[in-house]
Amino acid sequence: MVGAEAGPAGPEPAAGGLVEPGLADVVTLQRRAAAGVSADDERAFFADALAEYTWARDVAGLAASTLQRLLRPVEEICSFYDLVPWHLTPRHLDLYFSGAGKRGRSTLRAKVSRIDAYFAFLEQRYAGEIARRFGVAVESPVDPFNRPHHRGDFGLRIPPSQRAMREFFAAWRQALPQARKWRVAARDYVMAKLAYISGVRASELCGVRIGDVHWELGQWGRFVVQGKGARGSGPREREAYLFEEGRALLWWYVEEVRGEFCDDPLDPLAPLFPSERSSPAVAVLNVPVAPALGPDAFRRALKAAAALYLPGPVRELFPHLLRHACAAHNYERGMPLWDVQRILGHIWATATVVYVSSVRADPERTSLESAHRAVRRLAGEV
């Protein structure tokens, strides 16, 4: 027979055409199983895995708000690519967080860390099942090259001086009678000064109710706030200090200003610092309690007041800078670090040290003052 000699027969394709690259005659069991799996099956499995991750972290003691933050970055990147997590690669992560998902460094670091933590859960509990059912090896898209590192991007917050803060609040108080909305201006002023005196956070201050103020506690009274929980454990109640100046200020506000708002100022569940406006949903209910002022509205009011009344080189104020100013100024006036720590509600003194890092230390002056006190004490004994 005339014709070209027949070449060697090629390998027979496996069932479904699923042939391993480089191994023409080998078909993995995982790929054979994955051939009969639909995208809906993978999405259903992803939903179940998310739910179980939530339950596991709930058992670990995390607060509901923390659980939502843990899941949001995973859902965000999977929704962007319309992929289930085990199909994500480091390239997907790089392209998303350097483009559409780019955020501030601290936010980006937190999101990537939460995605990596979710993949650790998948690898620990479901790596084998995902490989058997979908033919994919679970591997985190966070690798040594794109893993964020903490580079000290928190910066150094320099609060205004004590003199600048005194002049700021004096000028603001003097301008209150000329304000277009006197009750709103007085509320914002009291909130700002109370945040400076007590060192509470904006979210803590906005959540205070009238029944949370205890005039009988301590020397000048205290108020209860929902403090920031450690390691995602949720809010923790703590007592905030009024001191003598804060007590007089808050008493004036309760007596002269709080009753000017639309709700019942005698209701212990009413917010201490109510919003001027009620949402339509709240207005329809016709309840005696007004909504509380939100932290964002307080930040805007403080920023506007600082632009008008704050002297000195620091030209902008925000609530957390008031917290830094409270810590630094009390420490400058001689308050021990332990007491500053109690004011701020910190568990560890190392967290408090960051707040007083702008205070200039003078060991020689401290040594001289200690020596003078010792001499006066000896003279008194003689």
C-alpha positions in Angstrom: 0.0 0.0 0.0 1.3 3.4 -1.0 1.2 6.2 1.5 2.8 7.6 4.5 3.6 5.3 7.3 1.1 5.6 10.1 2.6 7.3 13.2 2.3 6.0 16.7 -1.2 6.2 18.0 -1.8 9.1 20.5 -3.1 8.5 24.0 -6.8 8.0 24.3 -8.5 11.0 26.0 -10.0 10.3 29.4 -13.6 10.5 30.2 -14.9 14.0 29.7 -11.7 15.1 28.1 -10.1 15.8 31.5 -6.4 15.2 31.0 -3.7 16.4 33.3 -1.2 18.7 31.6 2.0 16.8 31.0 0.4 13.5 32.1 -1.7 12.6 29.0 -2.9 9.3 30.3 -3.7 10.3 33.9 -7.0 11.7 35.2 -7.2 12.6 38.8 -10.2 11.5 40.8 -10.7 15.1 42.0 -11.0 16.4 38.4 -13.4 13.6 37.5 -15.6 14.5 40.5 -15.4 18.2 39.6 -16.7 17.5 36.1 -20.2 16.9 37.5 -20.2 20.0 39.8 -22.0 23.2 38.9 -21.2 26.8 39.9 -24.4 26.8 42.1 -23.0 23.9 44.1 -19.8 25.8 44.8 -21.7 28.9 45.8 -23.9 26.9 48.1 -20.9 25.3 49.7 -19.3 28.8 50.1 -22.4 30.1 51.9 -22.4 27.1 54.3 -18.6 27.6 55.0 -19.2 31.3 55.7 -22.0 30.4 58.2 -19.8 27.9 60.0 -17.0 30.4 60.2 -19.4 32.8 61.8 -20.5 30.2 64.3 -16.9 29.3 65.2 -15.9 32.9 65.8 -19.1 33.5 67.8 -18.1 30.6 70.1 -14.7 32.2 70.5 -16.5 35.2 72.1 -16.4 37.8 69.4 -19.1 40.5 69.3 -21.7 40.6 66.5 -20.2 43.8 65.0 -16.8 42.1 64.9 -18.2 39.1 63.1 -19.6 41.3 60.4 -16.2 43.0 59.9 -14.6 39.6 59.6 -16.9 38.4 56.8 -17.1 41.7 54.8 -13.7 41.6 53.1 -14.2 38.0 51.9 -17.6 38.7 50.5 -16.3 41.9 48.9 -13.5 40.4 46.9 -15.5 37.3 45.9 -18.4 39.5 44.7 -16.1 41.6 42.7 -14.7 38.7 40.8 -17.8 36.5 41.0 -15.7 33.7 42.3 -15.8 31.4 45.3 -12.7 31.8 47.6 -10.8 28.7 46.6 -10.6 30.0 43.0 -8.9 33.3 44.1 -5.2 33.7 43.5 -2.6 36.1 44.7 -2.9 37.9 41.4 -6.6 38.5 42.1 -5.8 39.9 45.5 -3.1 42.2 44.1 -5.2 43.6 41.3 -8.2 44.3 43.5 -6.4 46.0 46.4 -4.2 48.0 44.2 -7.1 49.2 42.1 -10.9 49.0 42.8 -10.5 48.0 46.4 -7.6 50.3 47.3 -8.1 51.9 50.7 -6.0 53.5 53.4 -3.1 51.5 54.7 -4.6 50.5 58.0 -7.9 49.5 56.4 -6.2 47.5 53.7 -4.0 45.7 56.2 -7.1 44.8 58.3 -9.0 43.5 55.2 -6.2 41.4 53.9 -5.6 39.9 57.4 -9.2 38.9 57.6 -9.2 37.3 54.3 -6.1 35.3 55.3 -7.7 34.3 58.5 -10.8 32.9 56.6 -8.5 30.9 54.4 -6.8 29.4 57.4 -10.2 28.3 58.5 -10.9 26.7 55.1 -7.6 25.0 55.0 -8.0 23.6 58.5 -11.6 22.3 58.2 -12.5 22.0 54.5 -9.4 21.6 52.4 -9.9 17.8 51.9 -13.6 18.1 51.1 -13.1 21.0 48.7 -10.4 19.0 46.9 -12.7 15.9 46.6 -15.8 17.8 45.5 -14.4 20.6 43.3 -10.9 19.4 42.4 -9.2 22.5 43.8 -6.5 22.8 46.5 -7.3 25.5 49.1 -4.5 28.0 49.2 -4.6 31.5 50.6 -4.1 34.3 48.1 -2.1 36.1 50.8 1.5 35.1 50.2 4.8 36.3 51.5 5.0 39.0 48.8 1.6 40.7 49.3 1.2 40.2 53.0 0.9 43.7 54.6 3.4 44.7 57.3 2.7 47.2 60.0 5.1 50.0 59.2 4.2 52.4 62.0 1.7 54.4 59.8 -0.3 55.5 62.8 1.8 58.7 63.0 2.3 61.0 66.0 -0.7 63.0 67.1 0.2 66.4 68.5 -2.7 68.0 70.4 -3.1 71.7 70.9 -1.4 73.2 74.0 -3.2 73.7 77.3 -3.4 77.5 76.6 -4.8 77.0 73.1 -7.5 74.7 74.5 -8.5 77.2 77.2 -8.7 80.0 74.6 -10.6 77.7 72.2 -13.4 76.8 74.7 -13.6 80.4 76.0 -14.1 81.8 72.6 -16.6 79.2 71.7 -18.6 79.7 74.9 -18.6 83.4 74.3 -20.1 83.0 70.8 -22.9 80.7 71.9 -25.6 83.5 72.4 -25.1 84.7 68.8 -25.5 81.2 67.3 -28.3 80.7 64.8 -29.4 77.5 66.6 -28.5 78.1 70.2 -29.4 74.7 71.6 -27.5 72.9 68.9 -24.4 75.1 69.4 -24.6 74.6 73.2 -24.9 70.8 72.8 -21.9 70.6 70.5 -19.9 72.8 72.8 -20.7 70.7 75.9 -19.9 67.5 74.0 -16.5 68.8 72.9 -15.5 70.1 76.3 -16.7 67.0 78.0 -14.7 64.8 75.6 -11.6 66.9 76.4 -12.2 66.6 80.2 -13.1 63.0 80.4 -11.1 61.6 77.4 -14.0 59.5 76.1 -14.3 58.5 72.4 -16.9 60.1 70.1 -18.9 56.9 69.8 -18.8 56.4 73.6 -20.0 60.0 74.2 -22.8 59.8 71.6 -24.1 56.6 73.2 -24.6 58.1 76.7 -28.1 58.2 78.0 -29.6 60.5 80.7 -29.8 57.5 83.1 -26.1 56.8 82.6 -25.1 59.9 84.5 -24.5 59.2 88.2 -24.1 62.4 90.1 -23.5 60.6 93.4 -20.4 58.6 92.4 -17.0 59.8 93.4 -16.1 63.4 94.2 -18.0 65.1 91.3 -20.0 62.3 89.7 -19.3 59.9 86.8 -21.1 58.6 83.7 -21.2 55.1 82.2 -20.0 54.6 78.6 -19.9 51.6 76.4 -16.2 51.3 76.1 -14.2 49.7 73.3 -13.8 46.0 73.8 -10.4 44.3 73.4 -9.7 41.9 70.5 -13.2 42.1 69.1 -15.0 41.1 72.3 -17.5 43.9 72.0 -18.3 47.0 74.1 -17.5 47.0 77.7 -19.1 49.3 80.2 -16.8 51.6 82.2 -17.0 54.7 84.3 -15.9 58.0 82.8 -14.8 60.9 85.1 -16.4 64.3 85.2 -14.1 66.1 87.6 -15.2 69.5 89.1 -15.3 71.4 85.8 -17.1 68.7 84.0 -19.8 68.4 86.7 -20.5 72.1 86.6 -20.6 72.1 82.8 -22.9 69.0 82.5 -25.2 70.4 85.3 -25.7 73.6 83.3 -26.4 71.7 80.1 -29.0 69.4 81.8 -30.7 72.4 83.5 -30.6 75.0 80.7 -30.2 73.2 77.4 -31.3 69.6 77.3 -35.0 70.5 77.8 -35.0 72.6 74.6 -35.0 69.5 72.4 -38.2 67.8 71.2 -38.2 64.7 73.4 -38.8 64.0 77.1 -35.6 65.0 79.1 -36.7 63.1 82.1 -36.7 59.7 80.4 -33.6 57.8 81.6 -33.4 56.1 78.2 -33.3 59.3 76.3 -29.9 60.2 74.8 -27.9 62.8 76.8 -27.0 64.5 73.5 -30.0 64.1 71.1 -30.0 64.9 67.4 -31.9 68.0 66.3 -33.7 66.0 63.6 -35.7 62.8 63.8 -35.8 60.3 61.0 -39.2 59.7 59.4 -39.4 56.2 60.9 -38.8 57.6 64.4 -41.3 60.5 63.9 -44.0 58.0 62.8 -43.6 56.0 66.0 -44.1 59.2 68.1 -41.9 57.9 70.9 -40.7 60.2 73.8 -37.1 59.4 73.0 -35.2 61.3 70.3 -32.4 59.7 68.3 -28.9 60.3 69.6 -26.4 62.5 67.7 -24.1 60.4 65.5 -20.3 60.5 65.8 -19.9 61.9 62.3 -22.2 64.9 63.0 -20.1 65.5 66.2 -16.9 65.4 64.2 -18.2 67.9 61.7 -19.4 70.3 64.4 -16.0 70.1 66.2 -14.1 70.7 62.9 -16.2 73.8 62.1 -15.7 75.2 65.6 -11.9 74.6 65.5 -11.8 76.6 62.2 -13.4 79.5 63.9 -12.0 79.6 67.4 -8.9 77.4 67.8 -5.6 79.4 68.0 -2.1 78.2 67.6 -0.3 76.0 65.1 -2.8 73.1 65.3 -5.6 74.2 63.1 -7.9 71.2 63.0 -9.6 69.2 65.8 -11.3 65.9 65.8 -12.7 63.9 68.7 -9.8 61.5 69.1 -7.3 64.4 69.2 -9.4 65.7 72.2 -8.7 62.3 73.8 -5.0 62.7 73.2 -5.1 66.3 74.6 -6.9 65.0 77.7 -4.1 62.4 78.4 -1.2 64.7 77.5 -2.4 67.7 79.5 -3.2 65.7 82.6 0.2 64.1 82.4 1.8 67.5 82.0 0.1 68.8 85.1 1.6 65.9 87.1 -1.0 63.2 87.0 0.6 59.8 87.4 0.5 57.5 84.3 -1.7 55.0 86.1 -4.4 57.6 86.7 -4.2 58.7 83.1 -4.6 55.1 82.1 -7.8 54.9 84.3 -9.2 58.0 82.6 -8.7 56.6 79.1 -10.0 53.1 80.1 -7.0 51.3 78.9 -6.2 47.8 80.2 -2.4 48.0 79.4 -0.2 51.0 80.3 1.7 50.5 77.0 -1.4 51.8 75.2 -1.5 54.9 77.4 2.1 55.7 76.7 1.2 56.4 73.0 -1.2 59.1 74.1 1.4 61.0 76.2 4.3 60.6 73.7 4.0 64.2 72.7 4.8 65.4 76.3 8.3 66.7 76.6 10.1 65.0 79.5 12.5 67.0 81.7 14.2 64.5 84.1 16.5 67.2 85.6 13.5 69.4 86.6 11.7 66.4 88.1 14.8 65.6 90.0 15.2 69.1 91.4 11.5 69.2 92.4 11.9 65.9 94.2 14.9 67.2 96.0 13.2 70.4 97.1 10.2 68.4 98.4 12.6 66.2 100.4 14.3 69.3 101.9 10.9 70.9 102.8 9.8 67.6 104.4 13.0 67.4 106.5 12.7 71.0 107.5 9.1 70.4 108.7 10.2 67.4 110.8 12.9 69.5 112.5 
